[in-house]
């Protein structure tokens, strides 16, 4: 009887002191359904939700493929990925279809919140086609930090 109570108390102290890592926002948070793989994100349990989201967005900006390890990403996390897509397009340093594919995959769940107007409708109406989503993003105003794509014919189609 004493050992389980002691273990529960130790676990509580560990969480309060930030020794544990978390894999979601606290219950009742606006994005409580958002989950991430704690093996890829070291988020201390004592971190406030704003700090958690900021840390996740920084991770996405530094290593965009890590976005694949987030379920139901928040709009801010999606915008962090969109910024990387925009950078790739402007610098022509790499094909962004892999990143657009990650975004499209996130929208397969209806629980993923919309990052910008019309994005979900475009993804669903294109039957989750990354090329159509890339064209949509290229047509967006610059207020969404997505640059003009220019010639989409230079972007290779995925192998089928």
Secondary structure in CASP SS format (residue, H / E / C, confidence):
PFRMAT SS
TARGET T0000
AUTHOR 0000-0000-0000
METHOD secondary structure of the structure
MODEL  1
X C 1.00
X H 1.00
X H 1.00
X H 1.00
X H 1.00
X H 1.00
X H 1.00
X H 1.00
X H 1.00
X H 1.00
X H 1.00
X H 1.00
X H 1.00
X H 1.00
X H 1.00
X H 1.00
X H 1.00
X C 1.00
X C 1.00
X C 1.00
X E 1.00
X C 1.00
X C 1.00
X E 1.00
X C 1.00
X C 1.00
X C 1.00
X C 1.00
X C 1.00
X C 1.00
X C 1.00
X C 1.00
X C 1.00
X C 1.00
X E 1.00
X E 1.00
X C 1.00
X C 1.00
X C 1.00
X C 1.00
X C 1.00
X C 1.00
X C 1.00
X E 1.00
X C 1.00
X C 1.00
X C 1.00
X C 1.00
X H 1.00
X H 1.00
X H 1.00
X H 1.00
X H 1.00
X H 1.00
X H 1.00
X H 1.00
X H 1.00
X H 1.00
X H 1.00
X H 1.00
X H 1.00
X H 1.00
X C 1.00
X H 1.00
X H 1.00
X H 1.00
X H 1.00
X H 1.00
X H 1.00
X E 1.00
X E 1.00
X C 1.00
X C 1.00
X C 1.00
X H 1.00
X H 1.00
X H 1.00
X H 1.00
X H 1.00
X H 1.00
X H 1.00
X H 1.00
X H 1.00
X H 1.00
X H 1.00
X H 1.00
X H 1.00
X H 1.00
X H 1.00
X H 1.00
X H 1.00
X C 1.00
X C 1.00
X C 1.00
X C 1.00
X C 1.00
X H 1.00
X H 1.00
X H 1.00
X H 1.00
X H 1.00
X H 1.00
X H 1.00
X H 1.00
X H 1.00
X H 1.00
X C 1.00
X C 1.00
X C 1.00
X C 1.00
X C 1.00
X C 1.00
X C 1.00
X C 1.00
X C 1.00
X C 1.00
X C 1.00
X C 1.00
X H 1.00
X H 1.00
X H 1.00
X H 1.00
X H 1.00
X H 1.00
X H 1.00
X C 1.00
X C 1.00
X C 1.00
X C 1.00
X H 1.00
X H 1.00
X H 1.00
X H 1.00
X H 1.00
X H 1.00
X H 1.00
X H 1.00
X H 1.00
X H 1.00
X C 1.00
X C 1.00
X H 1.00
X H 1.00
X H 1.00
X C 1.00
X C 1.00
X C 1.00
X C 1.00
X C 1.00
X C 1.00
X C 1.00
X H 1.00
X H 1.00
X H 1.00
X C 1.00
X C 1.00
X C 1.00
X C 1.00
X C 1.00
X C 1.00
END
